[in-house]
Amino acid sequence: MLSDSGSLLILLLPVLFIGYLVLTQRRRVRDLQTMQASLGVGDEIRTTSGMLGTVTALDEQTMSLRVADGVVVRFDRRAVDAVLNRAAGPAEPPPAGQ
């Protein structure tokens, strides 16, 4: 009987490991898609090819990226690998009476 449970364990461990890998990959993809959807004008980003720049315009599928003074290139939004610095949001007005 011990041999049967040992065999089951040997078969079950790879299945559990593969399941774990699939779930973590899905989470990474979901996080990346969320980050790409939350891009804003002024964000400093890195593309999957390693190009660094500042987002100057966005639409549903593409973005314009300023990579140097006077140099703006267009990229697919899915090419964003990481946001390095978020653009500063609008300044909060000071409290009334101050």
C-alpha positions as CSV (number, residue, x, y, z in Angstrom):
1,M,0.0,0.0,0.0
2,L,2.9,2.4,0.8
3,S,4.2,1.8,-2.7
4,D,0.9,3.0,-4.3
5,S,0.8,6.2,-2.4
6,G,4.5,6.9,-3.2
7,S,3.7,6.4,-6.9
8,L,0.8,8.7,-6.7
9,L,3.0,11.4,-5.0
10,I,5.6,11.1,-7.8
11,L,2.9,11.6,-10.4
12,L,1.2,14.4,-8.5
13,L,4.2,16.6,-7.8
14,P,4.9,17.5,-11.4
15,V,1.3,18.3,-12.0
16,L,1.2,20.6,-9.0
17,F,4.5,22.3,-10.1
18,I,3.1,22.9,-13.6
19,G,-0.1,24.3,-12.2
20,Y,1.9,26.7,-10.0
21,L,3.9,27.9,-13.0
22,V,0.8,28.5,-15.1
23,L,-0.9,30.5,-12.3
24,T,2.2,32.7,-11.6
25,Q,2.6,33.4,-15.3
26,R,-1.1,34.4,-15.6
27,R,-0.6,36.8,-12.7
28,R,2.4,38.4,-14.3
29,V,0.6,38.9,-17.6
30,R,-2.4,40.4,-15.8
31,D,-0.1,42.8,-13.8
32,L,1.7,43.8,-17.0
33,Q,-1.6,44.5,-18.9
34,T,-2.9,46.6,-15.9
35,M,0.3,48.6,-15.9
36,Q,0.1,49.1,-19.7
37,A,-3.5,50.2,-19.5
38,S,-2.7,52.8,-16.7
39,L,-0.1,54.7,-18.7
40,G,-0.4,58.4,-18.7
41,V,1.2,61.3,-20.6
42,G,4.4,62.3,-18.9
43,D,5.2,58.8,-17.6
44,E,8.9,57.8,-18.1
45,I,8.9,54.3,-19.4
46,R,11.2,51.5,-20.7
47,T,10.1,49.5,-23.7
48,T,10.7,45.7,-24.2
49,S,13.5,46.7,-26.6
50,G,15.2,48.8,-23.9
51,M,14.4,52.2,-25.2
52,L,13.8,54.8,-22.5
53,G,11.5,57.8,-23.0
54,T,8.6,60.0,-21.9
55,V,5.1,59.3,-23.1
56,T,3.8,62.4,-25.0
57,A,0.5,61.1,-26.4
58,L,-1.7,58.0,-26.0
59,D,-4.5,56.3,-27.8
60,E,-6.1,52.9,-27.6
61,Q,-3.3,51.0,-29.3
62,T,-0.3,53.2,-29.7
63,M,1.7,55.9,-27.8
64,S,4.1,58.6,-28.8
65,L,7.4,58.4,-26.9
66,R,9.9,61.3,-26.7
67,V,13.3,59.7,-26.6
68,A,15.4,62.9,-27.1
69,D,14.8,66.6,-27.7
70,G,12.8,66.8,-30.9
71,V,12.7,63.0,-31.4
72,V,9.3,61.4,-31.0
73,V,8.7,57.8,-32.0
74,R,5.4,55.7,-32.0
75,F,5.2,52.4,-30.2
76,D,2.5,49.9,-29.6
77,R,1.3,50.2,-26.0
78,R,2.1,46.5,-25.5
79,A,5.8,47.3,-25.9
80,V,6.0,48.9,-22.5
81,D,8.0,46.8,-20.1
82,A,8.2,49.1,-17.1
83,V,7.1,52.5,-15.8
84,L,10.2,54.2,-14.4
85,N,8.6,57.4,-13.0
86,R,5.0,58.3,-13.0
87,A,4.0,61.8,-14.1
88,A,3.2,64.1,-11.3
89,G,-0.5,64.5,-10.9
90,P,-2.2,67.8,-10.5
91,A,-1.1,69.6,-7.4
92,E,-3.5,69.6,-4.5
93,P,-4.9,73.0,-3.7
94,P,-4.0,74.3,-0.3
95,P,-6.7,74.0,2.4
96,A,-9.2,76.8,2.5
97,G,-8.3,79.7,4.9
98,Q,-4.5,79.4,4.6
